[in-house]
């Protein structure tokens, strides 16, 4: 009896028991089967490598008292360590214990920290609800369950663990604002502002908006809170918190401003979402999708939605305020511009919607304690919402009676009945909230117990992949490598992997959220097909010349594809990848024969730009401007679209998808001058979109009729008795009514040349992370072969539509003509020594005139030198303008604004300590 009494009064104990029950149903299978919670996409390719890298940094700091290098050569071509990892691990306090664990235990730690974050999110809610209102222990514990387990956490827990941190911060931040405004107590606000900004600058933006909205509500409700003095104190507290976190926050923001993500069109150019988004929205509120549409994860507790309806009906809103609030909420989900603003002015991501679950959790707590106020109007509105949500879920399920949302609908019906029958309330309320949480968390992860379909990687596989990175070794010092994605059959949707950053080599491919903006611009100018804001260099089109110019002297590939000037002779496979090495890789620093102005370079086409970089340095103000000799060796092949008669240098192609027996494509005219070259298919002026619903419908019917006619006309094929055009039409419409956004979903173009397949994916406006619309791209067709005969290069689009573009094929020499300029670059190499954040360069001789030394080190304002002027060359890299008679040059790197941030944070910390001491002294 005493135990039951203790349990009924202790909110934290109640929540802990309910939490453990839910965790048992959601996560126990992973631990019993040896699996981890490391996702086979960004989990293993980003978050896990970042955690291991951070572990090494922490161990060096704690045990060896050594600060990490500010410039890391293990991040792509080189990048700022602090700026890159400020988004991932440095601000995440839940990663710090990893320093004390062996590498083999890190996968388990990674998984356990997800559960710890979830638990603390619930604890944070309980603490905040105690400060913001008066609720019973049961109301607070069930509100915490509702707040902790919903669609957002069902997605983030399995895919992006640090996305859970804002759920811990939000309730405490709201309490901090409340204390500051209502009680003029600012210490907690200072602390929470600092933690919010330190944790992650991206989520800090959303959390700041939430805090501002709450402050505005308090300001409007009570005139006493509007004094200038109160506002001044509030502003000082916020600025103090900002100052405490400045050492990490400022470099991160500067990096974001100069990243490949900046400068994109707001909301990806969308004025409205596709119609299917609106049809799915009501159902998504309670039934989370496996792949969230525009990152709206939904999956809110059903009873919390009903609670919101009750609060709206009974709380102290006058009619106009209620209508205004409803319209504002609707507008935020209806118009992409709102999602874009909440996403920092970029893509229309509804990731911000996790903020809504805090007031929803409070509403549920309120409903539990005030069930007696439920009236017929509340029941009526709840039934109306339920009917709309059911229809929406039916639509999402493609009108299937075998919908995966069957249990959600059943839970919805039971919840309505419970709302109506208050006598059963206490018997069912806990069950309904807990069952809802278990269902939401498991709904889209049922396949993870099947090894052939699971998106989670086993502990054994993670540890094996980690150990394998030691097998990658440098071919020569201070040179770079390219490593293809090593994940094999567990590879997910990520375009690349950062696992090789754990090895001794310098892999040029870097898949992090913050990438060098100048480098991204150059890769776009060169037409690198797979370049995107998260992976700017990508595989450099596997263009052997470009790889060499970037300093790559070895590649590890998942195929036997042979690169020009790379050899696999007498080289054993590494991690079951083919290793090839090159003797023509450019050094880190070199001089070129020619120079060209940035303006003239930007006016060139993509292939000429790439060829120009082989023997020319691009400068804003060249000492002596002239044109590249190597670029003059390019050959533009003669081509013809779909015929072998009208050959020309370029072909204007208007592509419209229609049934055809033979593929569409380009004929390449025979030409002996193509010997010793690499063929590049240049696509420019690319326009067009996939068909909408009507166009796809017509294309599908035409294709079905075409195939049926072919089968009927072919006497070698057995007679088909299944052909039914009406049934095909009915079934096609039923299966495609939920896919109404194809016009904004992007497409893939594929070209095939004698067994070499090259692809380009045009990202659609519904792509939130990789949206990077391109009008010019280069597809690498590989070495010219069988050029004594005309060759046919099939082209295909994966989605039917109307497309327009200009095509040409450029042959770039990879023979002695390239080796000559590569040898010249190598012979110009100065001696240099790389140490921590410092490079000492010794030239072969001191010239009697000013000279420019080019490099393949990505440009950053952090590079400095007292011996030479550091300039941007080749649109993306640092160059050194060396004065006459100067032979030794020392360059150093300092993270931009780090010193300034440390100074500000130091002053703020000293001020905080003085304040605490004075306060303690006065108290005595």
C-alpha positions in Angstrom: 0.0 0.0 0.0 2.9 2.3 0.9 4.6 1.5 -2.3 1.5 2.3 -4.4 1.2 5.6 -2.5 4.8 6.5 -3.2 4.4 5.6 -6.9 1.2 7.7 -7.3 3.0 10.7 -5.8 6.4 10.4 -7.4 6.2 11.7 -11.0 9.8 10.9 -11.8 9.4 7.3 -10.6 6.2 6.9 -12.6 7.8 8.2 -15.8 10.9 6.0 -15.3 8.7 2.9 -15.1 6.7 3.9 -18.1 9.9 4.8 -20.0 11.5 1.4 -19.3 8.4 -0.4 -20.5 8.4 1.6 -23.7 12.2 1.1 -24.2 11.7 -2.6 -23.7 9.2 -2.8 -26.5 11.1 -0.5 -28.8 14.8 -1.2 -28.4 15.3 -4.6 -26.7 15.4 -6.5 -30.0 18.4 -4.5 -31.2 20.5 -5.4 -28.1 19.4 -9.1 -28.0 20.4 -9.5 -31.7 23.7 -7.7 -31.5 22.6 -4.8 -33.6 23.3 -1.1 -32.8 21.2 2.0 -33.4 23.7 3.2 -36.0 21.8 4.0 -39.2 23.3 2.6 -42.5 23.1 6.1 -44.0 24.2 9.2 -42.1 24.7 7.2 -38.9 27.7 5.2 -40.2 28.9 7.7 -42.8 28.7 10.9 -40.6 27.7 10.6 -37.0 29.8 7.6 -36.1 33.0 8.7 -37.8 32.5 12.2 -36.2 32.2 10.5 -32.8 35.4 8.5 -33.2 37.3 11.5 -34.4 36.0 13.5 -31.4 37.0 10.6 -29.1 40.6 10.9 -30.4 40.6 14.7 -29.9 39.2 14.4 -26.4 41.8 11.8 -25.4 44.6 13.9 -26.7 43.2 16.9 -24.8 42.6 15.0 -21.5 45.5 12.6 -21.4 48.2 14.4 -23.4 47.0 18.0 -22.8 47.3 18.6 -26.5 44.9 20.8 -28.4 43.7 19.6 -31.8 45.0 21.1 -35.0 42.7 23.8 -36.2 43.2 22.7 -39.8 42.5 19.0 -40.5 44.0 17.3 -43.5 41.6 14.3 -42.9 38.5 16.3 -44.0 38.4 16.1 -47.8 41.0 18.4 -49.4 41.5 20.0 -45.9 39.1 21.9 -43.7 38.7 23.7 -40.4 38.3 21.1 -37.7 36.3 23.2 -35.2 34.0 24.6 -37.9 33.2 21.2 -39.4 32.5 19.4 -36.1 30.8 22.3 -34.3 27.7 21.0 -36.1 28.1 17.4 -34.9 30.0 16.6 -31.7 31.8 19.5 -30.1 28.7 21.1 -28.8 27.0 17.8 -27.9 27.7 17.2 -24.2 26.5 13.7 -24.5 29.5 12.7 -26.6 32.1 13.7 -24.1 32.2 10.3 -22.1 33.4 8.6 -25.3 36.9 9.7 -24.4 37.1 7.1 -21.6 35.9 4.1 -23.8 37.8 1.7 -26.0 37.0 2.0 -29.7 35.2 -1.4 -29.6 32.7 -0.1 -27.1 31.8 3.1 -29.1 28.9 1.5 -31.1 27.2 0.5 -27.8 27.9 3.9 -26.3 26.4 5.5 -29.4 23.2 3.5 -29.0 22.9 3.9 -25.2 23.3 7.7 -25.5 20.2 7.7 -27.7 18.2 6.2 -24.8 19.8 8.6 -22.3 18.8 11.6 -24.4 15.2 10.3 -24.7 15.0 9.8 -20.9 16.4 13.3 -20.2 13.9 14.8 -22.6 11.1 13.4 -20.5 12.7 14.5 -17.3 13.1 18.0 -18.7 9.4 18.1 -19.6 8.4 17.0 -16.1 10.7 19.6 -14.4 9.4 22.4 -16.7 5.7 21.4 -16.3 6.2 21.6 -12.5 7.5 25.2 -12.9 4.9 26.3 -15.5 1.7 24.9 -14.0 0.0 22.7 -11.4 -0.5 19.2 -12.6 -0.9 15.8 -11.0 2.0 13.3 -11.0 0.1 11.1 -13.5 -0.6 14.1 -15.8 3.0 15.1 -15.8 4.4 11.6 -16.3 2.0 10.9 -19.2 2.6 14.3 -20.7 6.3 13.5 -20.6 5.7 10.2 -22.4 3.8 12.0 -25.0 6.5 14.6 -25.3 9.4 12.1 -25.5 7.9 9.5 -27.9 6.4 10.9 -31.1 7.1 11.0 -34.9 10.2 13.2 -34.6 12.0 11.0 -32.0 10.9 7.9 -33.9 12.9 9.3 -36.8 15.8 11.1 -35.1 16.5 8.4 -32.6 17.3 5.9 -35.3 18.9 8.3 -37.8 20.3 11.6 -36.2 20.9 11.1 -32.5 22.0 14.7 -31.7 18.6 15.9 -33.1 17.2 14.7 -29.8 19.2 17.3 -27.8 16.8 20.2 -28.5 14.0 18.2 -26.8 16.0 18.4 -23.6 16.8 22.1 -24.0 13.4 23.4 -25.0 11.4 23.0 -21.8 14.2 24.4 -19.6 14.7 27.3 -22.0 11.0 28.1 -21.8 11.2 28.0 -18.0 14.2 30.3 -18.1 12.3 32.9 -20.2 9.4 32.6 -17.8 11.6 33.2 -14.8 13.4 36.1 -16.4 10.1 37.9 -17.5 7.9 37.2 -14.6 10.4 37.0 -11.7 13.3 39.0 -13.1 15.6 36.0 -12.3 18.1 35.8 -15.1 20.8 33.2 -14.2 19.0 30.3 -15.8 18.4 32.3 -19.0 22.1 33.1 -19.2 22.9 29.4 -18.8 20.3 28.1 -21.2 21.1 30.7 -23.9 24.7 29.6 -23.7 23.8 25.9 -23.9 21.4 26.5 -26.7 24.0 28.3 -28.8 26.8 25.9 -27.8 24.8 22.7 -28.5 24.2 23.4 -32.2 23.8 26.7 -34.1 21.2 25.1 -36.5 18.8 24.1 -33.7 19.7 27.3 -31.8 17.9 29.2 -34.5 14.6 27.2 -34.0 14.9 27.3 -30.2 15.5 31.0 -30.3 12.3 31.6 -32.3 10.3 29.4 -29.9 11.7 31.4 -26.9 10.9 34.7 -28.7 7.3 33.6 -29.4 6.8 32.6 -25.8 8.3 36.0 -24.6 6.0 37.8 -27.0 3.0 36.0 -25.6 3.9 37.0 -22.0 4.7 40.6 -23.2 1.2 40.9 -24.8 -0.7 39.3 -21.9 0.7 41.4 -19.1 1.5 45.2 -19.5 3.7 45.1 -16.5 6.3 43.0 -18.5 6.7 45.8 -21.1 9.0 48.2 -19.2 12.2 49.3 -20.9 14.2 48.3 -17.8 12.9 44.7 -17.9 13.6 44.5 -21.6 17.2 45.8 -21.1 17.9 43.2 -18.4 16.5 40.5 -20.6 18.7 41.6 -23.5 21.8 41.7 -21.3 21.1 38.1 -20.0 20.7 36.9 -23.6 23.9 38.6 -24.8 25.8 37.3 -21.8 24.7 33.7 -22.7 25.8 34.5 -26.3 29.2 35.7 -25.1 29.7 32.5 -23.0 29.3 30.3 -26.1 31.0 32.7 -28.6 34.2 30.6 -28.9 32.2 27.9 -30.6 29.1 29.7 -31.9 31.0 32.5 -33.9 33.3 30.2 -35.9 30.3 27.9 -36.7 28.2 30.8 -38.0 31.1 32.2 -40.0 31.6 28.7 -41.6 27.9 28.5 -42.4 27.9 31.9 -44.1 30.8 30.7 -46.3 29.6 27.2 -46.9 28.2 25.6 -50.0 24.8 25.7 -48.4 24.6 29.5 -48.4 23.1 31.6 -51.3 20.4 29.1 -52.3 16.9 30.2 -53.1 14.6 30.4 -50.1 12.1 27.5 -49.8 13.8 26.0 -52.9 11.6 28.4 -54.9 8.3 26.8 -53.8 5.2 28.9 -53.2 3.0 26.0 -52.3 3.6 22.4 -51.4 2.5 19.6 -53.8 -1.2 18.7 -53.4 -0.3 15.3 -52.0 1.4 17.0 -49.0 -1.9 18.7 -48.0 -3.9 15.5 -48.5 -1.4 13.6 -46.3 -1.1 16.3 -43.6 -4.1 15.4 -41.3 -3.1 11.7 -41.2 0.6 12.5 -40.7 -0.3 14.4 -37.5 -0.9 11.1 -35.8 0.7 8.5 -38.1 4.4 9.2 -38.9 5.8 8.3 -42.3 8.9 6.3 -43.0 10.2 9.1 -45.1 8.8 12.4 -43.8 7.5 14.7 -46.5 9.3 18.0 -46.2 10.6 16.7 -42.9 7.2 16.8 -41.2 7.5 13.8 -39.0 4.1 14.2 -37.2 3.2 11.2 -35.1 1.9 13.2 -32.2 0.0 11.5 -29.5 -3.6 11.1 -30.4 -4.8 12.2 -27.0 -2.6 15.3 -27.1 -4.3 16.3 -30.4 -7.7 15.8 -28.6 -6.3 17.8 -25.6 -5.4 20.7 -27.9 -9.0 20.7 -29.2 -10.3 20.8 -25.6 -7.9 23.6 -24.7 -8.9 25.7 -27.7 -12.6 25.2 -26.8 -12.3 26.0 -23.1 -9.3 28.2 -22.5 -9.5 32.0 -22.2 -9.4 32.9 -25.9 -11.8 35.4 -27.3 -13.1 34.5 -30.8 -10.7 36.7 -32.7 -7.6 35.4 -30.9 -8.6 31.8 -31.3 -9.2 32.3 -35.1 -5.9 34.2 -35.5 -4.0 31.4 -33.7 -5.6 28.7 -35.8 -4.9 30.6 -39.0 -1.3 31.1 -38.0 -0.8 27.4 -37.2 -2.4 26.4 -40.5 -0.4 28.9 -42.5 2.9 27.6 -41.0 2.1 24.1 -42.4 0.5 25.3 -45.6 3.1 27.7 -47.0 6.7 26.6 -47.6 8.0 30.0 -46.8 7.3 29.5 -43.1 9.2 26.2 -43.0 12.1 27.9 -44.9 12.2 30.7 -42.4 12.3 28.3 -39.5 15.0 26.4 -41.3 17.3 29.4 -41.4 16.1 30.8 -44.7 17.0 27.8 -46.8 14.9 24.7 -47.8 11.3 24.3 -46.7 12.0 21.8 -43.9 9.3 21.3 -41.2 11.8 20.0 -38.8 10.8 22.8 -36.5 7.5 21.0 -35.8 9.1 19.2 -32.9 8.6 22.4 -31.0 4.9 21.9 -31.1 5.1 18.8 -29.0 5.9 20.8 -25.9 2.6 22.7 -25.8 0.9 19.5 -26.9 2.4 17.6 -24.0 1.2 20.4 -21.6 -2.2 20.3 -23.2 -2.4 16.5 -22.5 -1.4 17.1 -18.9 -4.1 19.7 -18.6 -6.7 17.4 -20.1 -5.9 14.5 -17.8 -6.5 16.8 -14.8 -9.6 18.4 -16.2 -11.4 15.6 -17.9 -14.7 16.8 -16.3 -14.8 19.8 -18.7 -15.0 17.7 -21.8 -18.4 18.4 -23.4 -20.2 17.4 -26.6 -18.5 20.1 -28.6 -15.1 18.7 -27.8 -16.3 15.2 -28.7 -17.8 16.5 -32.0 -14.6 18.3 -33.0 -12.5 15.3 -32.1 -14.7 13.0 -34.2 -14.5 15.3 -37.1 -10.7 15.4 -36.9 -10.6 11.6 -36.5 -12.6 11.1 -39.7 -10.4 13.5 -41.6 -7.3 11.9 -40.3 -8.6 8.4 -41.2 -9.4 9.4 -44.7 -5.9 11.0 -45.0 -4.2 7.8 -43.7 -6.3 5.8 -46.2 -4.9 8.1 -48.9 -1.3 7.7 -47.6 -1.7 3.9 -47.7 -2.7 4.1 -51.4 -6.3 3.1 -50.4 -5.1 -0.3 -49.2 -7.2 -2.2 -46.6 -3.9 -3.7 -45.5 -2.6 -0.4 -44.3 0.3 -0.2 -41.9 -1.8 2.4 -40.1 -4.5 -0.1 -39.0 -3.4 0.0 -35.4 -3.2 3.8 -35.4 -6.8 3.9 -36.6 -7.8 1.4 -34.0 -6.1 3.4 -31.3 -7.8 6.5 -32.6 -11.2 4.9 -32.2 -10.5 3.7 -28.7 -9.3 7.2 -27.8 -12.5 8.7 -29.0 -14.5 6.2 -27.0 -12.4 6.9 -23.9 -12.9 10.6 -24.3 -16.7 10.0 -24.4 -16.8 7.5 -21.5 -15.1 9.2 -18.6 -15.9 6.3 -16.3 -13.3 4.3 -18.1 -10.8 7.2 -18.2 -8.4 6.2 -15.4 -8.5 2.6 -16.5 -7.4 3.4 -20.1 -5.6 6.7 -20.2 -2.1 5.3 -19.2 -2.5 2.3 -21.6 -3.5 4.6 -24.5 -0.6 7.0 -24.1 2.0 4.2 -23.6 0.5 2.1 -26.5 0.6 5.2 -28.7 4.2 5.8 -27.9 5.2 2.2 -28.6 3.3 2.1 -31.8 4.7 5.3 -33.1 8.3 4.4 -32.3 8.0 0.9 -33.9 5.7 1.7 -36.9 8.5 2.3 -39.5 11.2 0.1 -38.0 9.6 -3.3 -38.1 12.0 -4.6 -40.7 15.1 -3.9 -38.6 14.9 -7.4 -37.1 15.4 -8.9 -40.6 19.1 -8.8 -41.5 18.4 -8.6 -45.2 16.3 -5.4 -44.8 17.5 -3.8 -41.6 18.8 -0.2 -41.8 20.7 -0.6 -38.5 24.2 -2.0 -38.6 25.4 -4.8 -36.2 28.1 -4.1 -33.7 30.3 -6.7 -35.3 29.9 -5.0 -38.7 30.6 -1.5 -37.3 33.8 -2.7 -35.5 35.0 -4.5 -38.7 34.4 -1.4 -40.8 36.3 0.6 -38.2 39.3 -1.8 -38.2 39.4 -1.9 -42.0 40.3 1.7 -42.2 43.8 1.0 -41.0 44.4 -1.0 -44.2 44.4 2.2 -46.3 47.9 3.5 -46.5 49.6 6.4 -48.2 51.3 5.8 -51.5 53.5 8.9 -51.0 53.6 11.5 -48.3 51.6 14.7 -48.6 49.5 13.3 -51.4 45.8 12.5 -51.4 43.5 9.5 -52.2 40.0 8.8 -53.3 38.1 6.0 -51.6 34.8 4.8 -52.9 32.0 4.0 -50.5 33.1 0.9 -48.6 29.7 -0.1 -47.1 28.8 -2.7 -49.7 25.4 -4.4 -48.9 24.7 -2.2 -45.9 25.0 1.0 -47.9 22.0 3.4 -47.3 20.9 6.6 -49.0 24.0 8.7 -48.1 26.0 9.8 -51.2 29.4 9.1 -49.6 31.1 7.9 -46.5 33.5 9.6 -44.0 34.9 6.3 -42.6 38.2 6.8 -44.5 38.8 9.9 -42.4 39.6 7.5 -39.6 42.6 6.1 -41.7 46.0 7.5 -42.3 45.2 8.7 -45.9 43.6 11.9 -47.0 40.4 11.0 -48.8 39.3 13.9 -51.0 35.6 13.0 -50.7 34.1 14.6 -47.6 30.4 14.2 -46.6 29.7 16.8 -43.9 27.0 19.4 -43.6 29.4 22.3 -43.8 31.5 22.3 -46.9 33.7 25.0 -48.4 31.6 27.3 -50.5 34.4 28.3 -52.9 35.2 24.6 -53.5 31.6 23.9 -54.2 31.4 26.7 -56.7 34.5 25.4 -58.6 33.1 21.9 -58.7 29.9 23.2 -60.2 31.9 25.2 -62.7 33.8 22.1 -63.7 30.5 20.2 -64.1 31.2 17.5 -61.5 28.0 15.6 -61.8 27.7 14.3 -58.2 28.8 17.4 -56.4 26.3 18.7 -53.9 26.3 21.1 -50.9 27.1 18.2 -48.5 29.7 16.5 -50.7 31.2 19.2 -52.9 34.2 17.3 -54.4 32.4 13.9 -54.5 34.4 11.5 -56.7 35.6 14.4 -59.0 33.7 12.6 -61.8 36.5 9.9 -61.6 38.2 12.2 -64.1 41.8 11.1 -63.9 43.2 14.5 -65.0 41.1 16.4 -62.4 42.0 13.8 -59.7 45.7 14.3 -60.5 45.4 18.1 -60.4 43.8 17.8 -56.9 46.8 15.9 -55.8 45.3 12.4 -55.9 47.9 9.7 -56.5 45.8 6.6 -55.5 42.2 5.5 -55.7 40.3 2.6 -54.1 37.4 1.6 -56.3 34.6 -0.9 -55.9 35.0 -2.0 -59.6 37.7 -2.8 -62.0 37.2 0.5 -63.8 40.6 1.6 -65.1 41.6 5.2 -64.8 44.0 6.8 -67.3 47.5 7.4 -65.8 46.6 5.2 -62.8 47.9 1.6 -62.6 46.8 -1.4 -60.6 49.8 -3.5 -61.6 51.1 -5.7 -58.8 48.8 -4.1 -56.3 46.7 -6.3 -54.1 43.0 -5.3 -53.3 42.5 -3.4 -50.1 39.2 -4.1 -48.2 38.1 -5.9 -51.4 38.5 -2.6 -53.3 40.8 -2.3 -56.4 43.7 0.0 -55.7 45.3 2.1 -58.5 48.2 4.5 -58.1 49.4 7.4 -60.3 52.8 9.0 -60.9 51.3 12.1 -62.4 49.6 13.6 -59.3 50.3 17.3 -58.8 52.1 18.4 -55.6 50.4 20.4 -52.9 52.2 23.5 -54.1 53.3 24.2 -57.7 53.8 26.9 -60.3 52.2 27.0 -63.8 53.4 28.3 -67.1 50.3 30.4 -67.7 48.0 32.7 -65.8 44.4 33.8 -66.6 42.0 36.3 -65.0 39.1 35.1 -63.0 36.7 36.9 -65.4 38.2 35.2 -68.4 38.2 31.8 -66.7 34.6 32.1 -65.6 33.6 32.7 -69.3 35.0 29.3 -70.4 32.9 26.2 -70.7 33.2 23.4 -68.1 35.7 21.1 -70.0 37.9 24.1 -71.0 37.9 25.2 -67.4 39.1 21.8 -66.2 41.8 21.6 -68.9 42.9 25.2 -68.1 43.7 24.2 -64.5 46.3 21.7 -65.8 48.8 24.4 -66.7 47.3 27.7 -65.8 46.7 29.6 -62.5 43.5 31.6 -62.2 43.9 35.0 -60.5 41.9 38.1 -60.0 44.8 40.2 -61.3 47.3 38.0 -63.2 50.8 39.2 -63.5 50.9 38.2 -67.2 47.6 36.9 -68.6 47.6 34.3 -71.4 45.7 31.2 -72.4 46.3 27.6 -71.5 48.3 25.5 -73.9 46.8 22.3 -72.7 43.3 23.6 -73.2 44.1 24.0 -76.9 44.6 20.3 -77.2 40.9 19.5 -76.5 38.9 18.0 -79.3 35.2 18.4 -79.8 33.8 15.3 -81.4 31.1 15.2 -84.1 27.8 13.9 -82.8 24.2 13.4 -84.0 21.1 12.8 -82.1 19.2 9.6 -83.2 20.7 9.5 -86.7 24.0 8.9 -88.4 23.6 11.7 -91.0 23.5 15.2 -89.5 26.8 15.3 -87.5 27.8 18.5 -85.8 29.8 19.8 -82.9 26.7 20.3 -80.6 23.2 18.9 -80.7 20.1 20.6 -79.4 17.9 17.9 -77.9 14.2 18.1 -77.1 13.4 15.0 -75.3 9.8 13.9 -74.8 9.1 10.5 -73.2 7.2 8.1 -75.4 7.0 4.4 -76.1 9.8 3.3 -78.4 11.4 0.0 -79.5 14.9 1.4 -79.7 16.5 3.7 -77.2 17.2 7.4 -77.9 20.7 8.6 -77.9 23.8 10.2 -79.5 25.8 8.8 -82.4 29.5 9.5 -82.0 31.3 9.9 -85.3 34.5 7.9 -85.8 37.6 9.9 -85.4 41.2 8.7 -85.0 42.1 11.9 -83.2 40.2 10.6 -80.2 43.0 8.2 -79.4 44.6 8.8 -76.0 41.7 10.9 -74.7 39.0 10.7 -72.1 35.4 11.4 -73.4 33.3 14.0 -71.6 29.6 14.3 -72.4 28.8 17.9 -71.7 25.1 18.7 -71.0 24.3 22.4 -70.9 21.2 24.6 -70.9 19.4 21.7 -69.1 15.7 22.4 -68.6 12.5 20.5 -68.1 10.7 18.5 -65.5 9.1 15.1 -65.1 5.5 14.9 -66.2 2.8 15.6 -63.7 0.0 13.2 -62.9 -1.8 13.7 -66.3 1.4 13.3 -68.3 2.5 10.2 -66.4 -0.9 8.7 -66.8 -0.9 9.2 -70.6 2.6 7.9 -70.9 1.8 4.8 -68.8 -1.3 4.0 -70.9 0.6 4.5 -74.1 3.5 2.3 -72.9 1.1 -0.5 -71.8 -0.7 -0.4 -75.2 2.6 -0.4 -77.0 4.0 -3.4 -75.1 0.7 -5.3 -75.6 0.8 -4.6 -79.3 4.4 -5.8 -79.5 3.6 -9.0 -77.7 0.6 -9.6 -79.9 2.6 -9.0 -83.1 5.4 -11.3 -82.0 4.5 -14.9 -83.1 7.3 -16.3 -80.9 5.5 -15.0 -77.8 2.7 -17.0 -76.2 -0.8 -15.3 -76.4 -1.5 -13.2 -73.3 -5.0 -13.4 -71.8 -4.2 -10.9 -69.0 -4.2 -7.7 -71.0 -7.0 -5.5 -69.7 -6.5 -1.8 -70.4 -9.4 -0.8 -68.2 -8.1 -2.7 -65.2 -4.6 -1.4 -65.8 -6.0 2.2 -65.9 -7.9 1.6 -62.6 -4.9 0.1 -60.8 -2.5 2.8 -62.1 -4.7 5.6 -60.8 -5.2 3.9 -57.4 -1.4 3.4 -57.0 -0.4 6.9 -58.2 -2.9 9.2 -56.5 -0.5 9.5 -53.6 2.3 10.5 -55.9 1.4 14.0 -57.1 4.7 15.8 -56.7 6.8 14.3 -59.5 7.1 17.6 -61.2 9.3 18.8 -58.3 10.9 15.6 -57.3 13.9 15.6 -59.7 15.1 12.9 -62.1 18.2 11.0 -63.2 19.9 11.1 -66.6 22.0 8.1 -67.7 24.4 7.8 -70.6 26.1 4.5 -71.6 29.2 4.3 -73.6 30.5 0.8 -74.4 29.7 -0.5 -70.9 30.6 2.6 -69.1 27.6 4.1 -67.4 27.5 7.7 -66.2 24.7 9.2 -64.3 23.5 12.6 -63.1 20.7 13.2 -60.7 18.9 16.6 -60.8 17.7 17.2 -57.3 14.1 18.3 -57.0 12.6 21.1 -55.0 11.4 18.5 -52.4 15.0 17.6 -51.7 15.9 19.4 -48.5 19.5 18.5 -47.9 21.0 18.2 -51.4 19.0 20.6 -53.5 21.4 22.0 -56.0 19.7 22.7 -59.4 22.2 22.4 -62.2 22.0 23.6 -65.8 25.4 22.4 -66.9 27.0 19.0 -66.0 29.8 16.8 -67.3 29.3 13.0 -67.6 32.6 11.1 -67.7 32.3 8.4 -70.4 35.8 7.1 -69.8 38.6 6.4 -72.2 37.8 6.7 -75.9 37.5 3.2 -77.4 36.6 1.7 -80.8 36.9 5.2 -82.3 37.6 3.7 -85.7 33.8 3.2 -86.0 30.7 5.2 -85.2 29.5 4.5 -81.7 26.0 4.8 -80.3 25.6 6.3 -76.7 22.0 5.6 -75.3 20.5 8.3 -73.2 17.7 7.7 -70.7 15.7 9.6 -68.1 14.3 7.6 -65.1 11.1 9.6 -65.1 8.9 10.4 -68.1 8.8 14.1 -69.0 9.8 16.8 -71.3 13.5 17.8 -71.2 15.6 20.2 -73.3 19.4 20.4 -73.3 22.5 21.0 -75.5 24.9 18.1 -75.8 28.5 17.9 -77.0 31.3 15.4 -76.5 34.8 16.8 -75.7 37.9 14.6 -75.8 40.4 15.5 -73.2 44.0 14.2 -73.6 45.2 11.8 -71.0 48.3 10.6 -72.8 51.7 12.2 -73.1 50.1 15.6 -73.6 48.7 15.6 -70.1 51.8 13.9 -68.6 53.9 16.7 -70.0 52.1 19.4 -68.1 51.8 17.2 -65.0 55.6 16.6 -65.0 56.1 20.4 -65.3 53.9 21.0 -62.3 55.9 18.3 -60.3 59.2 19.8 -61.3 58.1 23.2 -60.0 57.3 21.7 -56.6 59.1 23.6 -53.7 60.3 21.8 -50.6 57.8 22.2 -47.8 57.2 20.8 -44.3 53.7 20.4 -42.8 53.4 20.7 -39.1 50.4 21.5 -36.8 48.6 24.5 -38.4 51.8 25.5 -40.1 53.5 25.0 -43.4 57.1 26.0 -44.1 57.9 26.4 -47.8 61.4 26.6 -49.2 61.6 27.6 -52.9 64.3 26.2 -55.1 65.6 29.7 -55.9 64.8 33.3 -55.1 63.5 35.0 -58.2 64.2 38.6 -59.1 60.5 39.2 -59.7 57.1 38.6 -58.0 55.8 35.1 -58.6 52.6 33.1 -57.8 52.6 29.7 -56.2 49.4 27.8 -56.6 48.1 25.1 -54.3 45.2 22.7 -53.9 44.5 23.8 -50.3 40.9 25.0 -50.0 40.7 28.8 -49.5 39.9 30.1 -46.1 40.4 33.5 -44.4 42.1 31.6 -41.6 45.4 31.2 -43.6 48.0 33.9 -42.9 51.5 34.7 -43.8 54.0 37.5 -43.0 56.2 36.4 -45.9 53.8 36.5 -48.8 50.3 37.6 -49.8 47.7 34.9 -49.5 45.3 35.1 -52.4 42.5 33.0 -53.9 43.6 31.1 -57.0 41.6 28.8 -59.3 38.4 30.1 -57.7 38.8 27.8 -54.7 42.3 27.4 -53.4 44.9 29.5 -51.6 47.8 30.9 -53.6 50.9 32.7 -52.5 52.0 35.9 -54.2 55.7 35.8 -53.3 57.8 39.0 -53.4 61.0 39.1 -55.4 64.1 37.6 -53.7 61.9 35.8 -51.1 62.8 32.1 -50.8 61.2 30.9 -47.6 57.6 31.4 -46.8 55.8 30.3 -43.7 52.0 30.1 -43.6 49.9 29.4 -40.6 46.2 28.6 -40.0 43.9 30.0 -37.3 40.2 29.3 -37.1 38.4 32.5 -38.2 37.0 34.4 -35.1 38.2 31.7 -32.7 40.6 34.0 -30.8 37.9 36.8 -30.8 35.3 34.3 -29.6 37.6 32.9 -26.9 38.3 36.5 -25.7 34.6 37.3 -25.5 33.8 34.0 -23.8 36.7 34.5 -21.3 35.4 38.0 -20.4 31.9 36.6 -20.0 33.1 33.7 -17.8 35.2 36.0 -15.7 32.2 38.3 -15.3 29.9 35.4 -14.3 32.4 34.3 -11.7 32.7 37.8 -10.3 28.9 38.0 -10.2 28.6 34.7 -8.3 31.3 35.7 -5.8 29.6 39.1 -5.1 26.2 37.4 -4.8 27.6 34.8 -2.4 29.4 37.6 -0.4 26.2 39.6 -0.1 24.3 36.5 1.0 26.7 36.0 3.8 
